[in-house]
């Protein structure tokens, strides 16, 4: 009897796995709209034991037991709101990261067909270094699907004759489910071989290679990644660093066609009343500045969810009231010459 039940359960699991749909990722599946915050955690710079797992169809990669010790917050901004955005006129996304070493800005151009690297800016107490990227290939071509292969090549030029040559060969070598501390996600696995060369005054001064694996999931972008030590020759390496995304908050574009109204619209809040988190959907009829802010009844701003330039479409912003007292709040949308407000009721 026991063996029969175990066999039945096994067949059930296999059947479920076979029925899982193969992911195909569009540009809207990658977080990065201005106002988005990505929280991640990693194992630090010291290599730890890692396992990239298997390639192929309908795999299960379990990283729930990986222990991460260092937390990172990455904020996505409108490039025009950053100190160096004017030097990257083609960028429509900026990833901002700050830590004890300084401030780091990465500028991208994200479209329905491609994601390009436009350049970076590093600000430390000692210096400010702006590096302009000269691309020959994008970081991603959309849609991204199983068995895709592409090369990404760019040079980043800075002052004083310093240049970085970055070449990456990518292949989507697997798809399936990632199991992690935040739950399970349908993912594509991208296997990459990276070559970075530092050139000074036209002369190479260092060349390093490494392997990396990225598990891409809708809404998370890079949900999990594993990177080898420098100059690792074995693609099935067992020592490296591990990073996981723990939470994505802020704004995402909702997929699918939508009939755009003549004016901007802030849709009814859901759920409402809510305990700690609520979703605010809004529609933008034409490109322009958008601001979505939450106030208390005294008129004090408690959260700015959106502040940047957005393309026409339907978006969703997440409001987290976990640190706020119960009460009535007002969400105010300013876009396309319109100001509209909705009432939110926070109950704890």
Secondary structure, DSSP 8 states (H G I E B T S, - for coil): -HHHHHHHHHHHHHHHHHHS----B-GGGS--STT-EEEEEE--SS-EE------EEEEEEE-TT----EEEEEEEE-GGGSTTGGG-TT--EEEEEEETTEEEEEEEEE-SSEEEEEEEEEE-SS-EEEEEEEESS-SEESSB-TT-EEEEEEEEE-STTEEEEEEEEEEEEEEEEEEETTEEEEEEEEEEEEEEEEEETTEEEEEEEEEEEEEEETTTEEEEEEEE-TT---TT-SEEEEEEEEEEESEEE--S-----SS-EE---BSSSBSSEEEEEEEESSSEEEEEEEEETTS-EEEEEEEEEE-SEEEEEEEE-TTS-SEEEEEEEEETTEEEEEEEEE--
